Amino acid sequence: MPLTGHLKELRNRLVICLVPFVVLTVVFIPMADRLVTLLTDLGSEYGYRYVYLAPQELMVEYLRISVLGAVICCIPLILFQVWSFTQPGLKASERRMFGFSMVFGLFCFCLGILFAYKITVPFMLHFLIGLSNQDISAAISIEKYVSFLLTVFLIFGIVFEMPLLSVVLTNLGLIRPEFLKTARKPAIVVIFFIAAVITPPDIFSQIMVAVPMIVLYQVSILLSSLFYRKREEQKKED
């Protein structure tokens, strides 16, 4: 296919993704208040109260949540379009790896968000509200609160991509399982340091974050060993 043909196909696939995104954004707008309530309920049970500091602030948050909801719903469609656009130029092994990376990466990212929503965020909110006293109470800007939650969700979504990263790097020949095994002890120290940075300064919250990351590192070693073995077998066959 000539370059103009590729550009035309890319344009068509972008339109296919854009139209559902716009429609879903409009659909989510009436439900935005319930989605925001779902997020604020995480802190309400600990005594947080929310305010908006500008007349348009709450409306902007409703719009932002609507756009985010539309993006999340469109992710499978976007991944499918990316796959359809790239797979004709890939070898069979590359197509399998690309498809695996998209599906497994999405699963890991969603798992990280779920972990943050169920475990990390409640611990962080509970600890932080404990810093208030009778003279200082928590009245949180809804914009700051939603931004805080989305940042935490994004961080944990990325952190949970560790197994996928190990698979991709192993398949590219950039790392070996032996390296991950040798680096296990320094990696655990780094993991606890990261957990201390992204969580409140209490040991229980740090452990609740660090332990799953260590488990993810072990899973990364197992997956790296599996894919390294397959890669070496494929080299021998070639």
C-alpha positions in Angstrom: 0.0 0.0 0.0 1.4 3.5 -0.9 1.9 6.2 1.8 -1.4 7.9 0.8 -3.2 4.7 1.3 -1.8 4.3 4.8 -2.7 7.8 5.7 -6.3 7.3 4.4 -6.6 4.2 6.4 -5.3 5.9 9.5 -7.7 8.8 9.1 -10.6 6.3 8.7 -9.6 4.5 11.9 -9.3 7.7 13.8 -12.8 8.7 12.8 -14.1 5.3 13.9 -12.6 6.0 17.3 -13.6 9.6 17.5 -17.3 9.2 16.7 -18.0 6.8 19.6 -15.9 8.9 21.9 -18.0 12.0 21.2 -21.2 10.1 21.6 -20.2 8.5 24.8 -19.0 11.8 26.3 -22.5 13.2 25.7 -24.1 10.0 27.2 -21.9 10.3 30.3 -22.7 13.9 31.0 -26.1 13.2 32.7 -24.4 10.5 34.8 -21.4 12.6 35.8 -22.8 13.6 39.1 -23.2 9.9 40.1 -19.7 9.1 39.0 -18.3 12.0 41.0 -20.4 10.8 44.0 -18.8 7.4 43.6 -15.4 9.0 44.0 -16.3 11.4 46.9 -17.9 8.5 48.8 -14.4 7.2 49.3 -13.5 10.2 51.5 -17.0 11.0 52.9 -16.9 8.0 55.2 -13.7 9.4 56.8 -15.2 12.9 57.4 -14.1 14.7 54.2 -16.4 17.5 53.0 -16.1 18.9 49.6 -16.5 22.5 48.2 -15.9 24.1 44.8 -14.0 27.4 44.8 -15.1 28.8 41.4 -18.6 28.9 39.9 -17.6 26.7 37.0 -15.4 24.2 38.9 -18.1 21.6 39.6 -19.3 21.7 36.0 -15.7 21.3 34.7 -15.2 18.2 36.9 -18.5 16.7 35.6 -17.2 17.3 32.0 -13.8 15.9 32.9 -15.3 12.7 34.4 -17.6 12.4 31.3 -14.6 12.6 29.0 -12.6 10.1 31.1 -15.5 7.7 31.1 -15.8 7.9 27.4 -12.0 7.3 27.0 -12.2 4.2 29.2 -15.1 2.8 27.3 -13.3 3.4 24.0 -10.1 1.7 25.0 -11.0 -1.7 23.6 -12.1 -0.1 20.3 -8.9 2.0 20.2 -6.7 -1.1 20.8 -8.6 -3.1 18.2 -8.0 -0.3 15.6 -4.3 -0.1 16.5 -4.0 -3.8 16.1 -5.9 -3.8 12.8 -3.7 -1.0 11.5 -0.3 -2.6 12.4 -0.8 -6.3 12.1 -0.5 -6.6 8.3 3.1 -5.4 8.6 4.1 -7.8 11.4 5.4 -11.3 11.4 3.3 -14.0 13.0 5.4 -14.0 16.2 5.3 -10.2 16.3 1.5 -10.2 15.9 1.2 -12.6 18.8 3.4 -10.5 21.0 1.7 -7.3 20.0 -1.7 -8.7 20.7 -0.6 -10.2 24.0 1.0 -6.9 25.1 -2.2 -4.9 24.4 -4.5 -7.3 26.2 -2.2 -8.1 29.1 -1.2 -4.4 29.5 -4.9 -3.4 29.7 -5.6 -6.1 32.3 -2.6 -5.0 34.4 -3.5 -1.4 34.2 -7.1 -2.0 35.3 -5.9 -4.3 38.1 -3.6 -1.5 39.4 -6.5 1.0 39.4 -8.7 -1.5 41.2 -6.0 -2.1 43.8 -5.6 1.7 44.3 -9.4 2.1 44.6 -10.0 -0.7 47.1 -6.9 -0.6 49.2 -4.4 2.3 48.7 -6.8 5.3 48.5 -8.8 4.4 51.5 -5.7 4.0 53.6 -4.3 7.3 52.4 -7.5 9.2 53.0 -7.9 7.7 56.4 -4.3 8.7 57.4 -4.5 12.2 56.0 -7.8 13.1 57.6 -6.1 12.1 60.9 -3.9 15.2 60.6 -6.8 17.5 61.2 -7.8 18.7 64.6 -10.6 20.7 66.3 -9.2 24.0 64.8 -8.4 22.6 61.3 -10.9 20.6 59.4 -10.9 19.2 55.9 -13.0 21.1 53.3 -11.5 19.8 50.1 -11.8 21.5 46.7 -13.6 19.0 44.4 -11.1 19.7 41.6 -8.1 19.0 43.9 -9.8 15.8 45.3 -10.6 14.4 41.8 -7.1 15.3 40.6 -5.5 13.5 43.6 -7.5 10.3 43.0 -6.8 10.3 39.2 -3.1 10.8 39.9 -3.0 7.9 42.4 -5.0 5.7 39.9 -2.6 6.5 37.1 0.5 5.8 39.3 -0.8 2.4 40.3 -1.9 1.6 36.8 1.6 2.2 35.5 3.2 0.4 38.4 1.2 -2.7 37.7 2.6 -2.7 34.1 5.8 -4.2 35.6 5.2 -7.7 34.4 4.4 -6.5 30.9 7.5 -4.4 30.8 9.6 -7.5 31.7 8.0 -9.5 29.0 8.6 -6.9 26.3 12.2 -6.2 27.3 12.9 -10.0 27.4 11.4 -10.5 24.0 13.5 -7.6 22.7 16.6 -9.3 24.2 17.4 -6.3 26.5 17.1 -8.2 29.8 17.5 -11.8 30.9 15.7 -13.6 33.8 19.1 -14.0 35.5 19.5 -10.2 35.7 16.1 -9.9 37.4 16.9 -12.6 39.8 20.3 -11.0 40.7 18.7 -7.6 41.1 15.9 -8.9 43.3 17.3 -7.6 46.7 18.2 -4.1 45.4 14.8 -4.1 43.7 13.0 -4.8 47.0 14.8 -1.9 48.6 13.8 0.4 45.7 10.2 -0.9 45.9 10.0 0.0 49.6 11.4 3.4 48.8 8.8 4.0 46.1 6.1 2.8 48.5 7.3 5.3 51.2 7.2 8.1 48.6 3.7 7.5 47.2 2.0 6.6 50.5 1.4 8.3 53.9 4.3 7.9 56.3 2.9 5.0 58.2 4.5 1.5 58.0 1.2 -0.3 57.4 0.3 1.7 54.3 3.8 1.2 52.9 3.6 -2.5 53.4 0.2 -2.7 51.8 1.7 -1.1 48.7 5.2 -2.7 48.7 4.0 -6.3 49.1 1.9 -6.3 45.8 4.8 -4.6 44.0 7.2 -7.4 45.2 4.7 -10.0 44.1 4.6 -8.2 40.7 8.4 -8.4 40.6 8.3 -12.1 41.2 5.6 -12.5 38.5 7.9 -10.5 36.2 10.7 -13.0 36.8 8.5 -15.9 36.0 7.1 -14.4 32.8 10.6 -13.3 31.8 11.9 -16.9 32.2 9.0 -18.3 30.2 9.4 -15.9 27.3 13.2 -16.1 27.3 13.0 -19.9 27.0 10.5 -19.6 24.1 12.8 -17.0 22.5 15.8 -19.2 22.7 13.9 -22.2 21.3 12.7 -20.1 18.4 16.3 -19.1 17.7 17.4 -22.7 17.5 14.6 -23.6 15.1 15.5 -20.7 12.9 
